[in-house]
Amino acid sequence: MLPGNNLHKEEIMRTAQLPIGDISGRSLIKVEILENGPRPGTAWVRALGGLKPFTRYTHGGPAQEKTALVQLPHLENIQEESNEPAPVSAIQVSEVFSESPWTP
């Protein structure tokens, strides 16, 4: 594959909110959906914003992680976000100016 082939590929990031119970009640953590999990109805997610809200228990004891395997019904507000800015069309510009209070 040539190095320039990926320049025009639009990357879509799927995000969701994952509710987590804590001392203060219910918190919503924004996560990125990475890929399907090993079992039907599961997905790998990564916490956004530099958070490490997931605890993984290993032989060395508990460790905080930024990725976890979750069940799909637990994810809320699933959205697709594009990394490329959306083009501004003439219709959108005319709608903005038509709603302006300074136009006669």
BELLINMO-V242558 format. One record per backbone hydrogen bond with DSSP energy under -1.0 kcal/mol. CO is the residue of the C=O (numbers start at 1). NH is the residue of the N-H. E is the energy in kcal/mol with one decimal. If there is no record, write none. Layout:
co=<CO/CO>
nh=<NH/NH>
e=<E/E>
This chain:
co=<2/4/11/13/14/15/16/17/18/20/22/25/27/29/30/31/32/35/39/41/42/43/44/45/46/54/56/58/61/63/65/66/68/70/71/72/76/79/81/89/90/91/92/93/94/95/100>
nh=<5/7/83/81/33/79/31/76/29/27/25/22/20/18/48/16/46/44/42/72/37/70/34/68/32/65/63/61/58/56/54/47/45/43/74/75/17/15/13/93/94/95/96/97/98/99/103>
e=<-1.4/-1.2/-1.8/-3.3/-3.1/-3.0/-2.8/-3.0/-2.4/-3.0/-1.3/-3.4/-3.3/-2.8/-2.6/-2.2/-2.1/-2.6/-1.4/-2.9/-2.5/-2.7/-2.6/-2.0/-2.9/-3.3/-2.1/-1.5/-1.6/-3.0/-1.8/-2.9/-2.7/-2.4/-1.6/-1.7/-3.2/-2.5/-3.4/-1.8/-2.5/-2.1/-1.8/-2.1/-2.1/-1.2/-1.1>
